[in-house]
Amino acid sequence: MPPVPAVLASSEPAVQKLYRALLLFCRELGPFSVEEKKTSVHLVRNSAFAGVHPRRKHLVFTVKSDSAIDNDRIFKSEQVSKSRWHHEIKLIDPTDLDKELLGWLRDGYNISD
């Protein structure tokens, strides 16, 4: 089981468990590394394809994309350059780790090579 980074220390145990489940979920994409930052964790192929921003009772999960995604699960989207978007999703429960999320992650993973 991967260790919980210090940035998740103040999160509830269920959120720490969700973080571990998220890392296992992402293994399906292929090899990646975890980079701990001051307030977040980046999931990195050659560049970051996703970010984990812990809160006490949930995770804010940022997925990188090359286009806009119109979906009710995404509570914030930001175009950061001509062909890059960041989409934020609130993860509360392991059931949030589904095929739809995996598809978005796969797209972000593929453009991070």
QUIQUITA-V196792 format. One line per field, one symbol per residue. ss: DSSP state (@ for helix, = for strand, . for the rest). phi: phi as a letter, one per 20 degrees, with the letter a starting at -180 (. if undefined). psi: psi as a letter, one per 20 degrees, with the letter a starting at -180 (. if undefined). A space follows every 50 residues. Layout:
ss->???
phi->???
psi->???
//
This chain:
ss->.....@@@....@@@@@@@@@@@@@@@@@...====....====...=== ====....=======........========..========..@@@..@@ @@@@@@@@@@...
phi->.ffefgfegeffgfffffgfffffgfgffpfbdddedfcbcddceecfdb cddfcfdadedddebebfcdbffeebcceeagcccdddceddbgffecff ffffffffffede
psi->pqqpqhijhjqqhhhhgggghggggihhhaqrrpopagjrppppehrpiq qpoqrgjrpppppqrjrqpoqhhoipqpoiahkpqpppppphqhiinahg ghggggghghjk.
//
